[in-house]
Amino acid sequence: MSRKLPTIHGITEHDAGPYRMERLDLEFSNGERRKYERLHGRGHGAVAVVPMLDAETVLLVREYAAGVHRYELGLVKGRIDAGESPIEAANRELMEEAGYGARELTVLRELTLAPVYMSHATHLVLARDLYPQRLPGDEPEELEIVPWKLADIGELILREEFSEGRSVAALFIAREWLKQQG
């Protein structure tokens, strides 16, 4: 069923640290009025990179995750800098975090985090034909690189240290995309 989007009667904004908080005055097609809040990031978006070492092996990184205060296994991720495309940002982040560049980068799709109240989207990028190349990054320590077979995703998603939703979704999406490509 397709519905008409609510009418926005007004938007008020205020600062919320790294985000801009908006309060929307909405009217739905049935006449109901509500106030919704949403967060907008201040940057230019983000990338999550699925770096394929070979046709069957993805490279994961283990890094400190302050939100859960532990080391977390996941994909290369980072912000898109001003003036960068998602492809350029993905290759830069790959060099900074994993020590590889990629000759072939493909944007597979965008993933949202919490679309009900947040505008943030992450561009999912598949990186293939890797070559060693390191750029200095902003991480306080070198990240551990962990090769993982795509065929073993089932084992990976059961590990406590692999919990970030974008990484879980991205691996399944990349695996299916690669299957469809033959």
PAMI-837374 format. One line per field, with one value per residue: chain; x, y, z of N, C-alpha, C in turn. Coordinates in Angstrom, 1 decimal. Layout:
<recs>
chain <- A | ...
n.px <- X | ...
n.py <- Y | ...
n.pz <- Z | ...
ca.px <- X | ...
ca.py <- Y | ...
ca.pz <- Z | ...
c.px <- X | ...
c.py <- Y | ...
c.pz <- Z | ...
</recs>
This chain:
<recs>
chain <- A | A | A | A | A | A | A | A | A | A | A | A | A | A | A | A | A | A | A | A | A | A | A | A | A | A | A | A | A | A | A | A | A | A | A | A | A | A | A | A | A | A | A | A | A | A | A | A | A | A | A | A | A | A | A | A | A | A | A | A | A | A | A | A | A | A | A | A | A | A | A | A | A | A | A | A | A | A | A | A | A | A | A | A | A | A | A | A | A | A | A | A | A | A | A | A | A | A | A | A | A | A | A | A | A | A | A | A | A | A | A | A | A | A | A | A | A | A | A | A | A | A | A | A | A | A | A | A | A | A | A | A | A | A | A | A | A | A | A | A | A | A | A | A | A | A | A | A | A | A | A | A | A | A | A | A | A | A | A | A | A | A | A | A | A | A | A | A | A | A | A | A | A | A | A | A | A | A | A | A | A | A
n.px <- 0.8 | 0.6 | 1.2 | 0.2 | 2.7 | 3.2 | 2.1 | 4.4 | 4.2 | 5.8 | 9.3 | 11.5 | 14.8 | 17.6 | 20.8 | 22.6 | 25.1 | 27.2 | 25.2 | 22.3 | 19.3 | 16.0 | 12.7 | 9.7 | 6.5 | 3.9 | 1.3 | -0.9 | -2.4 | -5.0 | -5.7 | -4.6 | -2.4 | 1.0 | 4.1 | 7.3 | 10.7 | 13.9 | 17.3 | 20.0 | 23.1 | 26.2 | 28.1 | 29.3 | 28.2 | 28.8 | 30.9 | 30.9 | 33.0 | 33.5 | 36.0 | 37.5 | 39.7 | 40.3 | 38.3 | 36.7 | 37.3 | 36.9 | 38.2 | 38.3 | 38.3 | 39.6 | 38.8 | 38.9 | 35.8 | 34.1 | 31.5 | 30.5 | 32.6 | 34.7 | 36.7 | 35.9 | 34.9 | 34.6 | 33.7 | 35.7 | 35.2 | 34.0 | 34.0 | 32.8 | 34.7 | 34.6 | 34.0 | 34.7 | 33.9 | 31.7 | 33.2 | 35.8 | 36.2 | 35.8 | 38.1 | 40.2 | 39.7 | 40.0 | 42.7 | 43.8 | 42.8 | 43.1 | 45.3 | 45.4 | 44.7 | 42.2 | 41.6 | 39.2 | 36.2 | 32.9 | 29.8 | 27.3 | 24.8 | 22.8 | 22.7 | 20.6 | 20.7 | 18.8 | 16.1 | 13.6 | 14.0 | 16.4 | 18.5 | 20.9 | 22.9 | 24.7 | 27.0 | 27.4 | 30.2 | 31.8 | 35.0 | 37.5 | 40.2 | 42.6 | 45.5 | 48.6 | 48.8 | 49.3 | 47.9 | 48.3 | 46.1 | 43.4 | 43.2 | 44.0 | 45.6 | 47.2 | 45.1 | 43.8 | 43.9 | 41.7 | 41.2 | 38.4 | 36.3 | 33.7 | 31.9 | 31.7 | 30.0 | 27.9 | 29.0 | 30.4 | 28.5 | 27.5 | 29.3 | 30.2 | 31.8 | 31.2 | 29.0 | 28.0 | 25.4 | 25.5 | 27.7 | 27.0 | 24.7 | 25.9 | 27.8 | 26.1 | 24.6 | 26.7 | 27.6 | 25.4 | 25.2 | 27.6 | 27.1 | 25.0 | 26.4 | 27.8
n.py <- -1.2 | 2.2 | 5.2 | 8.7 | 11.0 | 12.5 | 15.9 | 18.6 | 21.0 | 22.6 | 23.1 | 23.0 | 23.6 | 22.4 | 22.4 | 19.3 | 18.2 | 16.3 | 16.1 | 17.5 | 18.3 | 18.0 | 19.1 | 18.1 | 19.3 | 17.5 | 16.5 | 14.0 | 12.0 | 11.3 | 13.4 | 13.5 | 15.1 | 15.3 | 15.6 | 14.9 | 13.9 | 14.1 | 13.2 | 14.7 | 14.2 | 16.0 | 15.7 | 14.5 | 12.0 | 8.5 | 5.5 | 2.0 | -0.6 | -3.6 | -5.4 | -7.5 | -10.0 | -12.1 | -14.1 | -15.4 | -14.5 | -12.1 | -9.1 | -8.3 | -5.9 | -5.5 | -3.4 | -0.9 | -0.3 | 2.2 | 2.6 | 0.1 | -0.6 | -2.5 | -4.6 | -4.8 | -6.7 | -6.0 | -4.4 | -2.3 | 1.1 | 4.5 | 8.1 | 10.2 | 12.6 | 16.1 | 17.0 | 14.4 | 11.5 | 8.6 | 6.3 | 7.3 | 7.9 | 5.3 | 3.9 | 5.4 | 5.1 | 2.3 | 2.1 | 3.5 | 2.0 | -0.8 | -1.1 | -1.6 | -0.8 | -0.5 | -1.7 | -2.0 | -0.7 | -0.8 | 0.7 | -0.7 | -0.3 | 1.9 | 1.9 | 2.4 | 3.5 | 3.9 | 4.6 | 5.6 | 7.7 | 9.0 | 10.5 | 9.5 | 7.8 | 5.0 | 4.3 | 1.4 | -0.3 | -2.4 | -3.7 | -4.8 | -6.6 | -6.0 | -4.3 | -3.9 | -1.0 | 1.7 | 4.3 | 7.0 | 7.0 | 8.0 | 6.4 | 5.4 | 3.3 | 0.6 | -1.3 | -4.6 | -7.0 | -9.3 | -12.0 | -13.5 | -16.2 | -15.9 | -17.9 | -18.8 | -17.1 | -17.6 | -18.7 | -16.4 | -14.5 | -15.3 | -14.8 | -13.0 | -10.6 | -9.6 | -7.6 | -5.3 | -3.8 | -2.8 | -4.0 | -6.7 | -6.8 | -5.8 | -7.8 | -9.9 | -8.8 | -8.2 | -10.8 | -11.9 | -10.2 | -10.8 | -13.5 | -13.2 | -12.0 | -14.0
n.pz <- 0.0 | -0.9 | 0.6 | 1.1 | 1.9 | 5.1 | 5.8 | 6.3 | 8.7 | 10.0 | 11.1 | 13.7 | 14.9 | 16.9 | 18.5 | 18.9 | 19.8 | 17.9 | 16.1 | 14.5 | 15.8 | 14.8 | 15.2 | 14.0 | 12.9 | 12.1 | 9.9 | 9.3 | 6.6 | 7.5 | 9.1 | 11.6 | 13.9 | 14.8 | 16.6 | 15.6 | 16.2 | 14.7 | 14.0 | 12.4 | 10.8 | 10.9 | 9.0 | 5.9 | 5.3 | 5.4 | 4.9 | 4.5 | 4.1 | 2.2 | 2.0 | -0.3 | -0.2 | -1.7 | -4.0 | -2.1 | 0.4 | 2.9 | 4.4 | 7.7 | 10.4 | 13.7 | 16.3 | 18.9 | 20.5 | 21.7 | 22.5 | 23.5 | 25.0 | 24.4 | 22.3 | 19.0 | 16.2 | 12.8 | 9.8 | 7.6 | 8.2 | 7.9 | 7.8 | 5.1 | 3.7 | 3.1 | -0.3 | -1.2 | -2.9 | -2.3 | -3.2 | -3.3 | -0.6 | 0.6 | -0.5 | 0.7 | 3.4 | 3.6 | 3.0 | 5.2 | 7.5 | 7.0 | 5.5 | 2.8 | -0.7 | -3.3 | -6.6 | -7.8 | -7.0 | -5.9 | -5.4 | -3.6 | -2.3 | -0.2 | 3.4 | 6.2 | 9.6 | 11.8 | 10.6 | 11.4 | 13.2 | 12.5 | 10.1 | 9.1 | 6.7 | 5.4 | 2.9 | 1.2 | 0.2 | -2.1 | -2.3 | -4.4 | -6.0 | -4.4 | -3.2 | -1.4 | 0.5 | 2.5 | 4.4 | 6.7 | 9.5 | 11.7 | 13.9 | 17.2 | 17.6 | 15.7 | 13.7 | 14.1 | 11.5 | 10.2 | 8.3 | 6.8 | 5.7 | 3.4 | 3.2 | 5.7 | 7.2 | 8.9 | 11.2 | 12.0 | 12.6 | 15.0 | 16.9 | 19.8 | 19.6 | 17.2 | 16.4 | 15.2 | 13.5 | 10.8 | 9.7 | 9.8 | 8.1 | 5.8 | 5.0 | 4.3 | 2.2 | 0.4 | -0.1 | -1.4 | -3.6 | -4.9 | -5.6 | -7.4 | -9.5 | -10.5
ca.px <- 0.0 | 1.3 | 0.5 | 0.7 | 3.6 | 2.6 | 2.4 | 5.2 | 3.7 | 6.9 | 10.5 | 12.4 | 16.1 | 18.6 | 22.1 | 22.7 | 26.5 | 27.6 | 24.0 | 21.3 | 18.0 | 14.9 | 11.3 | 8.7 | 5.1 | 3.4 | -0.2 | -1.1 | -3.6 | -6.2 | -5.9 | -3.9 | -1.2 | 2.0 | 5.4 | 8.3 | 12.0 | 14.9 | 18.7 | 20.8 | 24.5 | 26.8 | 29.1 | 28.9 | 27.9 | 29.7 | 31.0 | 31.3 | 33.7 | 33.6 | 37.3 | 37.6 | 41.1 | 40.1 | 36.8 | 36.0 | 37.7 | 36.7 | 39.1 | 37.6 | 39.2 | 39.3 | 39.2 | 38.2 | 34.5 | 33.9 | 30.1 | 30.3 | 33.8 | 35.4 | 37.2 | 34.8 | 35.3 | 33.7 | 34.2 | 36.3 | 34.1 | 34.5 | 33.2 | 33.1 | 35.2 | 34.1 | 34.6 | 35.0 | 32.8 | 31.8 | 34.2 | 37.1 | 36.2 | 36.0 | 39.5 | 41.0 | 39.5 | 40.6 | 44.2 | 44.1 | 42.4 | 43.5 | 46.6 | 45.2 | 43.9 | 41.5 | 41.5 | 37.8 | 35.3 | 31.5 | 28.8 | 26.2 | 23.6 | 22.9 | 22.1 | 20.3 | 20.8 | 17.5 | 15.4 | 12.5 | 14.4 | 17.7 | 18.7 | 22.2 | 23.0 | 26.1 | 27.2 | 28.1 | 31.1 | 32.6 | 36.3 | 38.1 | 41.5 | 43.3 | 47.0 | 49.1 | 48.9 | 48.9 | 47.9 | 48.1 | 44.7 | 43.1 | 43.0 | 45.1 | 46.5 | 47.0 | 43.9 | 44.1 | 43.2 | 41.2 | 40.6 | 37.2 | 35.7 | 32.3 | 31.1 | 31.6 | 29.3 | 27.0 | 29.8 | 30.8 | 27.4 | 27.2 | 30.4 | 29.8 | 32.5 | 30.8 | 27.6 | 27.5 | 24.4 | 25.9 | 28.7 | 26.3 | 23.9 | 26.8 | 28.3 | 25.0 | 24.3 | 27.8 | 27.7 | 24.3 | 25.5 | 28.6 | 26.5 | 24.3 | 27.4 | 28.4
ca.py <- 0.0 | 3.4 | 6.3 | 10.0 | 11.5 | 13.6 | 17.3 | 19.2 | 22.3 | 23.4 | 22.4 | 23.7 | 22.9 | 22.8 | 21.7 | 18.1 | 17.7 | 16.0 | 16.1 | 18.6 | 17.8 | 18.7 | 18.7 | 18.3 | 19.4 | 16.8 | 16.2 | 12.7 | 12.1 | 11.1 | 14.6 | 13.4 | 15.9 | 14.8 | 16.1 | 13.9 | 14.4 | 13.4 | 13.6 | 14.8 | 14.3 | 17.2 | 15.4 | 14.2 | 10.6 | 7.4 | 4.3 | 0.7 | -1.3 | -5.0 | -5.6 | -8.9 | -10.3 | -13.0 | -14.3 | -16.1 | -14.0 | -10.7 | -8.7 | -7.6 | -5.2 | -5.5 | -2.1 | -0.6 | 0.3 | 2.9 | 2.4 | -1.1 | -0.7 | -3.8 | -4.7 | -5.3 | -7.2 | -5.5 | -3.9 | -0.9 | 2.1 | 5.9 | 9.3 | 10.8 | 13.9 | 17.2 | 16.9 | 13.1 | 10.6 | 7.4 | 5.5 | 7.8 | 7.7 | 3.9 | 3.5 | 6.1 | 4.4 | 1.0 | 2.2 | 3.9 | 1.0 | -2.1 | -1.2 | -2.0 | -0.1 | -1.4 | -1.2 | -2.1 | -0.4 | -0.7 | 1.0 | -1.7 | 0.4 | 2.6 | 1.3 | 3.3 | 3.0 | 4.0 | 5.6 | 6.2 | 9.0 | 9.4 | 10.6 | 8.9 | 6.6 | 4.5 | 3.8 | 0.1 | -0.4 | -3.6 | -3.4 | -6.0 | -6.4 | -5.3 | -4.2 | -3.3 | 0.5 | 2.2 | 5.8 | 7.3 | 7.2 | 8.7 | 5.5 | 5.6 | 2.1 | -0.2 | -2.2 | -6.0 | -7.5 | -10.7 | -12.6 | -14.4 | -16.8 | -15.5 | -19.2 | -19.0 | -16.0 | -18.2 | -18.8 | -15.1 | -13.7 | -15.8 | -14.3 | -11.8 | -9.5 | -9.2 | -7.2 | -4.1 | -4.2 | -2.5 | -5.0 | -8.0 | -6.6 | -5.6 | -9.0 | -10.7 | -8.1 | -8.4 | -12.2 | -12.2 | -9.5 | -11.6 | -14.7 | -12.8 | -11.6 | -15.2
ca.pz <- 0.0 | -0.9 | 1.4 | 0.9 | 3.0 | 6.0 | 5.5 | 7.4 | 8.9 | 10.6 | 11.6 | 14.5 | 15.1 | 17.9 | 18.5 | 19.7 | 19.7 | 16.5 | 15.3 | 14.5 | 16.2 | 14.3 | 15.6 | 12.9 | 13.2 | 11.0 | 9.7 | 8.5 | 5.7 | 8.2 | 9.9 | 12.9 | 14.0 | 15.8 | 16.6 | 15.5 | 16.2 | 13.9 | 14.0 | 11.1 | 11.0 | 10.4 | 8.0 | 4.4 | 5.1 | 5.8 | 4.1 | 5.1 | 3.0 | 2.2 | 1.2 | -0.7 | -0.4 | -2.9 | -4.3 | -1.0 | 1.7 | 3.3 | 5.5 | 8.8 | 11.3 | 15.1 | 16.8 | 20.1 | 20.3 | 23.0 | 22.9 | 24.2 | 25.8 | 24.1 | 20.9 | 18.1 | 14.9 | 11.8 | 8.5 | 7.5 | 8.1 | 8.2 | 7.3 | 3.8 | 3.9 | 2.2 | -1.6 | -1.5 | -3.3 | -1.5 | -3.7 | -2.8 | 0.9 | 0.8 | -0.7 | 1.7 | 4.7 | 3.4 | 3.2 | 6.6 | 8.5 | 6.7 | 4.8 | 1.4 | -1.6 | -4.2 | -8.0 | -8.2 | -5.9 | -6.4 | -4.4 | -3.7 | -1.9 | 1.1 | 4.6 | 7.2 | 10.9 | 12.5 | 9.7 | 12.1 | 13.8 | 12.1 | 8.6 | 8.7 | 5.8 | 5.1 | 1.6 | 1.3 | -1.0 | -2.3 | -2.7 | -5.0 | -6.6 | -3.4 | -3.2 | -0.2 | 0.5 | 3.8 | 4.7 | 8.1 | 9.8 | 12.9 | 15.0 | 18.2 | 17.5 | 14.5 | 13.8 | 13.7 | 10.3 | 10.4 | 7.1 | 7.1 | 4.5 | 3.3 | 3.4 | 7.2 | 7.8 | 9.9 | 12.4 | 12.4 | 13.2 | 16.4 | 17.8 | 20.6 | 19.2 | 15.8 | 16.7 | 14.6 | 12.5 | 9.4 | 9.2 | 9.6 | 6.9 | 4.6 | 4.5 | 3.6 | 0.9 | -0.5 | -0.5 | -2.4 | -4.8 | -5.6 | -6.1 | -8.6 | -10.5 | -11.1
c.px <- 0.9 | 0.5 | 1.1 | 1.6 | 2.9 | 3.0 | 3.3 | 4.7 | 4.8 | 8.1 | 11.2 | 13.7 | 16.8 | 19.8 | 22.1 | 24.0 | 26.8 | 26.4 | 23.2 | 20.0 | 16.9 | 13.6 | 10.4 | 7.3 | 4.4 | 1.8 | -0.3 | -2.3 | -4.9 | -6.5 | -5.2 | -2.7 | -0.3 | 3.3 | 6.4 | 9.7 | 12.9 | 16.3 | 19.3 | 22.2 | 25.0 | 27.8 | 28.5 | 28.6 | 29.0 | 29.8 | 31.3 | 31.8 | 33.8 | 34.8 | 37.5 | 39.1 | 41.3 | 38.6 | 36.1 | 36.3 | 37.6 | 37.7 | 38.2 | 38.7 | 38.7 | 39.7 | 38.4 | 36.9 | 34.1 | 32.4 | 29.8 | 31.6 | 34.4 | 36.0 | 36.2 | 35.4 | 34.2 | 34.4 | 34.9 | 35.2 | 34.7 | 33.6 | 33.7 | 33.5 | 34.6 | 34.8 | 34.9 | 33.7 | 32.8 | 32.9 | 35.6 | 37.3 | 36.5 | 37.5 | 40.4 | 40.9 | 40.1 | 42.1 | 44.6 | 43.9 | 43.0 | 44.8 | 46.5 | 44.4 | 43.2 | 41.4 | 40.1 | 37.0 | 33.9 | 30.6 | 27.6 | 24.9 | 23.9 | 22.2 | 21.8 | 20.4 | 19.5 | 16.7 | 14.2 | 12.8 | 15.7 | 17.9 | 20.0 | 22.1 | 24.4 | 26.1 | 28.0 | 28.9 | 31.9 | 33.9 | 37.0 | 39.4 | 42.4 | 44.8 | 47.4 | 49.4 | 48.4 | 49.0 | 47.8 | 46.6 | 44.6 | 43.0 | 44.2 | 46.1 | 46.2 | 45.9 | 44.4 | 43.3 | 42.9 | 40.5 | 39.5 | 36.6 | 34.2 | 31.4 | 30.9 | 30.9 | 28.5 | 27.7 | 30.1 | 29.7 | 27.0 | 28.3 | 30.0 | 30.5 | 32.2 | 29.3 | 27.1 | 26.6 | 24.8 | 26.8 | 28.0 | 25.5 | 24.8 | 27.4 | 27.3 | 24.7 | 25.4 | 27.9 | 26.6 | 24.6 | 26.6 | 28.1 | 25.8 | 25.2 | 28.0 | 29.7
c.py <- 1.2 | 4.5 | 7.6 | 10.4 | 12.5 | 15.0 | 17.9 | 20.6 | 23.2 | 22.5 | 23.4 | 22.9 | 23.3 | 21.9 | 20.5 | 17.5 | 17.5 | 16.0 | 17.4 | 18.0 | 18.6 | 18.2 | 19.1 | 18.3 | 18.8 | 16.6 | 15.0 | 12.9 | 11.9 | 12.3 | 14.6 | 14.3 | 15.3 | 15.6 | 15.0 | 14.6 | 13.5 | 14.0 | 13.7 | 14.9 | 15.5 | 17.0 | 15.2 | 12.8 | 9.7 | 6.3 | 3.1 | -0.1 | -2.8 | -5.3 | -7.1 | -9.2 | -11.2 | -13.2 | -14.9 | -15.5 | -12.5 | -10.4 | -7.9 | -6.9 | -5.4 | -4.2 | -1.9 | 0.1 | 0.9 | 2.7 | 1.2 | -1.5 | -2.1 | -3.6 | -5.4 | -5.6 | -6.6 | -5.1 | -2.6 | 0.0 | 3.5 | 6.9 | 9.6 | 12.2 | 14.9 | 17.0 | 15.4 | 12.4 | 9.4 | 6.4 | 6.0 | 7.6 | 6.2 | 3.5 | 4.2 | 5.3 | 3.0 | 1.0 | 2.6 | 2.8 | -0.4 | -2.3 | -1.7 | -0.9 | -1.0 | -0.8 | -1.2 | -1.8 | -0.2 | -0.4 | 0.1 | -1.1 | 1.2 | 1.8 | 2.4 | 2.7 | 2.9 | 5.0 | 6.2 | 7.6 | 9.6 | 9.4 | 9.9 | 7.7 | 6.3 | 3.9 | 2.4 | -0.1 | -1.7 | -3.3 | -4.8 | -5.6 | -5.5 | -5.3 | -3.5 | -1.8 | 1.0 | 3.7 | 6.0 | 7.6 | 7.9 | 7.7 | 5.6 | 4.4 | 1.4 | -1.2 | -3.6 | -6.4 | -8.9 | -11.2 | -13.6 | -14.9 | -16.4 | -16.8 | -19.4 | -17.8 | -16.5 | -18.3 | -17.3 | -14.3 | -14.2 | -15.4 | -13.0 | -10.5 | -9.0 | -8.8 | -6.0 | -4.4 | -3.9 | -3.5 | -6.3 | -7.9 | -6.6 | -6.9 | -9.9 | -10.1 | -8.3 | -9.8 | -12.5 | -11.4 | -10.3 | -12.8 | -14.4 | -12.4 | -12.8 | -15.5
c.pz <- 0.0 | -0.2 | 1.0 | 2.1 | 3.8 | 5.5 | 6.7 | 7.5 | 9.5 | 11.1 | 12.5 | 14.8 | 16.3 | 17.9 | 19.4 | 19.5 | 18.3 | 15.5 | 15.4 | 14.8 | 15.5 | 14.9 | 14.5 | 13.4 | 12.0 | 11.1 | 8.8 | 7.6 | 6.3 | 9.2 | 11.2 | 12.9 | 15.1 | 15.6 | 16.6 | 15.7 | 15.4 | 14.1 | 12.6 | 11.5 | 10.4 | 9.3 | 6.6 | 4.2 | 5.6 | 4.8 | 5.0 | 3.9 | 3.2 | 1.4 | 0.9 | -1.0 | -1.6 | -3.1 | -3.1 | 0.3 | 1.9 | 4.4 | 6.5 | 9.7 | 12.8 | 15.7 | 18.1 | 19.8 | 21.6 | 23.5 | 23.7 | 25.1 | 25.7 | 22.7 | 20.1 | 16.8 | 13.9 | 10.6 | 8.6 | 7.4 | 8.4 | 7.5 | 5.9 | 4.1 | 2.8 | 0.8 | -2.1 | -2.0 | -2.4 | -1.9 | -3.2 | -1.3 | 1.3 | 0.6 | 0.3 | 3.0 | 4.7 | 3.6 | 4.6 | 7.6 | 8.3 | 6.0 | 3.4 | 0.6 | -2.5 | -5.6 | -8.5 | -7.0 | -6.5 | -5.2 | -4.6 | -3.3 | -0.7 | 2.2 | 5.5 | 8.6 | 11.7 | 11.7 | 10.3 | 12.7 | 13.4 | 10.6 | 8.2 | 7.8 | 5.6 | 3.7 | 1.7 | 0.0 | -1.0 | -2.9 | -3.2 | -5.6 | -5.7 | -3.7 | -1.9 | -0.4 | 1.8 | 3.8 | 6.2 | 8.4 | 11.2 | 14.1 | 15.9 | 18.2 | 16.2 | 14.7 | 13.4 | 12.5 | 10.4 | 9.1 | 7.5 | 5.8 | 4.5 | 3.5 | 4.9 | 7.9 | 9.0 | 11.2 | 13.0 | 13.1 | 14.6 | 17.4 | 18.5 | 20.1 | 17.8 | 16.0 | 16.0 | 13.4 | 11.0 | 8.9 | 9.0 | 8.3 | 5.7 | 4.1 | 3.8 | 2.3 | -0.1 | -1.0 | -1.6 | -3.7 | -5.6 | -6.2 | -7.4 | -9.8 | -11.1 | -10.5
</recs>
